[in-house]
Amino acid sequence: MKTANHYQTRAPANPNETRTLQRKSINKASSVFSKIIESLVEVERGREYLL
């Protein structure tokens, strides 16, 4: 089992690194959301096909 400590990362040394990390997490989140939307679109297409 993973502890809460496992998820903690060190504080970035400089502001540029902070922005890079924020951008990475935003990119990751947006790719997750786009995958969710793509799968919803696929479901909708499948439903139209069945009706």
For each residue, the residues with C-beta under 8 A, 3 or more apart:
1:
2: 6 7
3: 6
4: 7 8
5: 8
6: 2 3
7: 2 4
8: 4 5
9:
10:
11:
12: 15 17 18 21
13: 17
14: 17 18
15: 12 18 19
16: 19 20
17: 12 13 14 20 21
18: 12 14 15 21 22
19: 15 16 22 23
20: 16 17 23 24
21: 12 17 18 24 25
22: 18 19 25 26
23: 19 20 26 27
24: 20 21 27 28
25: 21 22 28 29
26: 22 23 29 30
27: 23 24 30 31
28: 24 25 31 32
29: 25 26 32 33
30: 26 27 33 34
31: 27 28 34 35
32: 28 29 35 36
33: 29 30 36 37
34: 30 31 37 38
35: 31 32 38 39
36: 32 33 39 40
37: 33 34 40 41
38: 34 35 41 42
39: 35 36 42 43
40: 36 37 43 44
41: 37 38 44 45
42: 38 39 45 46
43: 39 40 46 47
44: 40 41 47 48
45: 41 42 48 49
46: 42 43 49 50
47: 43 44 50 51
48: 44 45 51
49: 45 46
50: 46 47
51: 47 48
